[in-house]
Amino acid sequence: MSKKVINTTNAPAPIGPYNQAIEVNGMIFISGQIPLNPSTSELVTNNIEDEATQVMENLKAILTEAGLTFDHVVKTSIFLSDMNLFGPVNTVYARYFTDNFPARETVAVLGLPKDVHVEISMIVAR
């Protein structure tokens, strides 16, 4: 097995011992993204819609670096600080996909990095 590291300056740099994404045998595993603006290194915390948009833009940057689009996504995991945020996050999320939606789970968790309200990870097939 050979692993290929995928990193881009157009998404936030990892804040721990991990990479933005790893590709193995045509499958790309994208680490959870939070609403961190890669240009300013500041959190986007205006409202949940802006947070979710920044997360999706970070994911888009990693997909672009890998030469892929949201059409290649086969699985997402959405982590929310409160399940009451499901509606607005789902609305933003839906803007990034066409009709072949990936498999997904959405869960509420006790806490997320840097006390954000949303984190999303993805599995992508080349």
C-alpha positions as protocol buffer text, in pm:
chain_id: "A"
residue {
  index: 1
  type: MET
  ca { x: 0 y: 0 z: 0 }
}
residue {
  index: 2
  type: SER
  ca { x: 128 y: 345 z: -82 }
}
residue {
  index: 3
  type: LYS
  ca { x: -14 y: 658 z: 72 }
}
residue {
  index: 4
  type: LYS
  ca { x: -13 y: 993 z: -102 }
}
residue {
  index: 5
  type: VAL
  ca { x: -40 y: 1307 z: 110 }
}
residue {
  index: 6
  type: ILE
  ca { x: -270 y: 1581 z: -21 }
}
residue {
  index: 7
  type: ASN
  ca { x: -225 y: 1929 z: 125 }
}
residue {
  index: 8
  type: THR
  ca { x: -305 y: 2276 z: -6 }
}
residue {
  index: 9
  type: THR
  ca { x: -246 y: 2626 z: 124 }
}
residue {
  index: 10
  type: ASN
  ca { x: -604 y: 2703 z: 13 }
}
residue {
  index: 11
  type: ALA
  ca { x: -737 y: 2513 z: 315 }
}
residue {
  index: 12
  type: PRO
  ca { x: -633 y: 2548 z: 679 }
}
residue {
  index: 13
  type: ALA
  ca { x: -306 y: 2387 z: 776 }
}
residue {
  index: 14
  type: PRO
  ca { x: -346 y: 2093 z: 1011 }
}
residue {
  index: 15
  type: ILE
  ca { x: -347 y: 2189 z: 1379 }
}
residue {
  index: 16
  type: GLY
  ca { x: -212 y: 1852 z: 1491 }
}
residue {
  index: 17
  type: PRO
  ca { x: -23 y: 1545 z: 1371 }
}
residue {
  index: 18
  type: TYR
  ca { x: -232 y: 1476 z: 1060 }
}
residue {
  index: 19
  type: ASN
  ca { x: -266 y: 1580 z: 694 }
}
residue {
  index: 20
  type: GLN
  ca { x: -555 y: 1748 z: 516 }
}
residue {
  index: 21
  type: ALA
  ca { x: -610 y: 1432 z: 311 }
}
residue {
  index: 22
  type: ILE
  ca { x: -456 y: 1096 z: 230 }
}
residue {
  index: 23
  type: GLU
  ca { x: -506 y: 899 z: -91 }
}
residue {
  index: 24
  type: VAL
  ca { x: -478 y: 522 z: -97 }
}
residue {
  index: 25
  type: ASN
  ca { x: -575 y: 307 z: -397 }
}
residue {
  index: 26
  type: GLY
  ca { x: -791 y: 579 z: -553 }
}
residue {
  index: 27
  type: MET
  ca { x: -974 y: 658 z: -230 }
}
residue {
  index: 28
  type: ILE
  ca { x: -918 y: 997 z: -66 }
}
residue {
  index: 29
  type: PHE
  ca { x: -985 y: 1043 z: 304 }
}
residue {
  index: 30
  type: ILE
  ca { x: -1026 y: 1411 z: 392 }
}
residue {
  index: 31
  type: SER
  ca { x: -972 y: 1509 z: 753 }
}
residue {
  index: 32
  type: GLY
  ca { x: -1245 y: 1695 z: 935 }
}
residue {
  index: 33
  type: GLN
  ca { x: -1255 y: 2061 z: 837 }
}
residue {
  index: 34
  type: ILE
  ca { x: -1366 y: 2340 z: 1067 }
}
residue {
  index: 35
  type: PRO
  ca { x: -1459 y: 2700 z: 975 }
}
residue {
  index: 36
  type: LEU
  ca { x: -1103 y: 2829 z: 978 }
}
residue {
  index: 37
  type: ASN
  ca { x: -1024 y: 3081 z: 705 }
}
residue {
  index: 38
  type: PRO
  ca { x: -693 y: 2969 z: 548 }
}
residue {
  index: 39
  type: SER
  ca { x: -602 y: 3322 z: 438 }
}
residue {
  index: 40
  type: THR
  ca { x: -633 y: 3482 z: 781 }
}
residue {
  index: 41
  type: SER
  ca { x: -606 y: 3180 z: 1015 }
}
residue {
  index: 42
  type: GLU
  ca { x: -914 y: 3322 z: 1188 }
}
residue {
  index: 43
  type: LEU
  ca { x: -1227 y: 3129 z: 1275 }
}
residue {
  index: 44
  type: VAL
  ca { x: -1543 y: 3225 z: 1088 }
}
residue {
  index: 45
  type: THR
  ca { x: -1802 y: 3255 z: 1365 }
}
residue {
  index: 46
  type: ASN
  ca { x: -2053 y: 3514 z: 1240 }
}
residue {
  index: 47
  type: ASN
  ca { x: -2336 y: 3260 z: 1219 }
}
residue {
  index: 48
  type: ILE
  ca { x: -2386 y: 2890 z: 1145 }
}
residue {
  index: 49
  type: GLU
  ca { x: -2442 y: 2950 z: 773 }
}
residue {
  index: 50
  type: ASP
  ca { x: -2108 y: 3128 z: 742 }
}
residue {
  index: 51
  type: GLU
  ca { x: -1938 y: 2857 z: 947 }
}
residue {
  index: 52
  type: ALA
  ca { x: -2081 y: 2582 z: 726 }
}
residue {
  index: 53
  type: THR
  ca { x: -1989 y: 2772 z: 408 }
}
residue {
  index: 54
  type: GLN
  ca { x: -1627 y: 2810 z: 523 }
}
residue {
  index: 55
  type: VAL
  ca { x: -1609 y: 2438 z: 606 }
}
residue {
  index: 56
  type: MET
  ca { x: -1744 y: 2347 z: 261 }
}
residue {
  index: 57
  type: GLU
  ca { x: -1502 y: 2590 z: 91 }
}
residue {
  index: 58
  type: ASN
  ca { x: -1212 y: 2429 z: 282 }
}
residue {
  index: 59
  type: LEU
  ca { x: -1327 y: 2086 z: 163 }
}
residue {
  index: 60
  type: LYS
  ca { x: -1364 y: 2220 z: -192 }
}
residue {
  index: 61
  type: ALA
  ca { x: -1004 y: 2348 z: -185 }
}
residue {
  index: 62
  type: ILE
  ca { x: -876 y: 2004 z: -86 }
}
residue {
  index: 63
  type: LEU
  ca { x: -1088 y: 1835 z: -353 }
}
residue {
  index: 64
  type: THR
  ca { x: -953 y: 2082 z: -610 }
}
residue {
  index: 65
  type: GLU
  ca { x: -595 y: 2010 z: -502 }
}
residue {
  index: 66
  type: ALA
  ca { x: -667 y: 1640 z: -565 }
}
residue {
  index: 67
  type: GLY
  ca { x: -814 y: 1722 z: -908 }
}
residue {
  index: 68
  type: LEU
  ca { x: -1165 y: 1623 z: -796 }
}
residue {
  index: 69
  type: THR
  ca { x: -1507 y: 1777 z: -729 }
}
residue {
  index: 70
  type: PHE
  ca { x: -1798 y: 1720 z: -494 }
}
residue {
  index: 71
  type: ASP
  ca { x: -1933 y: 1475 z: -754 }
}
residue {
  index: 72
  type: HIS
  ca { x: -1656 y: 1234 z: -644 }
}
residue {
  index: 73
  type: VAL
  ca { x: -1759 y: 1236 z: -276 }
}
residue {
  index: 74
  type: VAL
  ca { x: -1900 y: 901 z: -162 }
}
residue {
  index: 75
  type: LYS
  ca { x: -1936 y: 959 z: 214 }
}
residue {
  index: 76
  type: THR
  ca { x: -1948 y: 1255 z: 451 }
}
residue {
  index: 77
  type: SER
  ca { x: -1958 y: 1281 z: 826 }
}
residue {
  index: 78
  type: ILE
  ca { x: -2104 y: 1597 z: 977 }
}
residue {
  index: 79
  type: PHE
  ca { x: -2041 y: 1679 z: 1341 }
}
residue {
  index: 80
  type: LEU
  ca { x: -2254 y: 1949 z: 1504 }
}
residue {
  index: 81
  type: SER
  ca { x: -2233 y: 2109 z: 1847 }
}
residue {
  index: 82
  type: ASP
  ca { x: -2614 y: 2107 z: 1861 }
}
residue {
  index: 83
  type: MET
  ca { x: -2864 y: 1911 z: 1651 }
}
residue {
  index: 84
  type: ASN
  ca { x: -3076 y: 2228 z: 1623 }
}
residue {
  index: 85
  type: LEU
  ca { x: -2812 y: 2347 z: 1371 }
}
residue {
  index: 86
  type: PHE
  ca { x: -2899 y: 2061 z: 1134 }
}
residue {
  index: 87
  type: GLY
  ca { x: -3137 y: 2263 z: 914 }
}
residue {
  index: 88
  type: PRO
  ca { x: -2911 y: 2559 z: 834 }
}
residue {
  index: 89
  type: VAL
  ca { x: -2602 y: 2339 z: 790 }
}
residue {
  index: 90
  type: ASN
  ca { x: -2796 y: 2101 z: 565 }
}
residue {
  index: 91
  type: THR
  ca { x: -2911 y: 2395 z: 348 }
}
residue {
  index: 92
  type: VAL
  ca { x: -2551 y: 2515 z: 297 }
}
residue {
  index: 93
  type: TYR
  ca { x: -2425 y: 2157 z: 243 }
}
residue {
  index: 94
  type: ALA
  ca { x: -2687 y: 2090 z: -27 }
}
residue {
  index: 95
  type: ARG
  ca { x: -2561 y: 2384 z: -238 }
}
residue {
  index: 96
  type: TYR
  ca { x: -2236 y: 2199 z: -303 }
}
residue {
  index: 97
  type: PHE
  ca { x: -2387 y: 1880 z: -445 }
}
residue {
  index: 98
  type: THR
  ca { x: -2594 y: 1799 z: -753 }
}
residue {
  index: 99
  type: ASP
  ca { x: -2824 y: 1497 z: -767 }
}
residue {
  index: 100
  type: ASN
  ca { x: -2589 y: 1210 z: -680 }
}
residue {
  index: 101
  type: PHE
  ca { x: -2565 y: 1278 z: -308 }
}
residue {
  index: 102
  type: PRO
  ca { x: -2309 y: 1086 z: -102 }
}
residue {
  index: 103
  type: ALA
  ca { x: -2389 y: 864 z: 192 }
}
residue {
  index: 104
  type: ARG
  ca { x: -2380 y: 1061 z: 516 }
}
residue {
  index: 105
  type: GLU
  ca { x: -2429 y: 1070 z: 888 }
}
residue {
  index: 106
  type: THR
  ca { x: -2487 y: 1376 z: 1099 }
}
residue {
  index: 107
  type: VAL
  ca { x: -2429 y: 1363 z: 1473 }
}
residue {
  index: 108
  type: ALA
  ca { x: -2427 y: 1607 z: 1761 }
}
residue {
  index: 109
  type: VAL
  ca { x: -2116 y: 1589 z: 1977 }
}
residue {
  index: 110
  type: LEU
  ca { x: -2019 y: 1731 z: 2313 }
}
residue {
  index: 111
  type: GLY
  ca { x: -1743 y: 1952 z: 2172 }
}
residue {
  index: 112
  type: LEU
  ca { x: -1548 y: 2031 z: 1856 }
}
residue {
  index: 113
  type: PRO
  ca { x: -1198 y: 2175 z: 1803 }
}
residue {
  index: 114
  type: LYS
  ca { x: -1169 y: 2545 z: 1891 }
}
residue {
  index: 115
  type: ASP
  ca { x: -1534 y: 2536 z: 2012 }
}
residue {
  index: 116
  type: VAL
  ca { x: -1672 y: 2561 z: 1658 }
}
residue {
  index: 117
  type: HIS
  ca { x: -2026 y: 2448 z: 1578 }
}
residue {
  index: 118
  type: VAL
  ca { x: -1961 y: 2232 z: 1270 }
}
residue {
  index: 119
  type: GLU
  ca { x: -1692 y: 1997 z: 1137 }
}
residue {
  index: 120
  type: ILE
  ca { x: -1718 y: 1786 z: 822 }
}
residue {
  index: 121
  type: SER
  ca { x: -1498 y: 1504 z: 690 }
}
residue {
  index: 122
  type: MET
  ca { x: -1525 y: 1320 z: 358 }
}
residue {
  index: 123
  type: ILE
  ca { x: -1435 y: 1001 z: 178 }
}
residue {
  index: 124
  type: VAL
  ca { x: -1385 y: 1048 z: -195 }
}
residue {
  index: 125
  type: ALA
  ca { x: -1339 y: 802 z: -484 }
}
residue {
  index: 126
  type: ARG
  ca { x: -1120 y: 888 z: -781 }
}
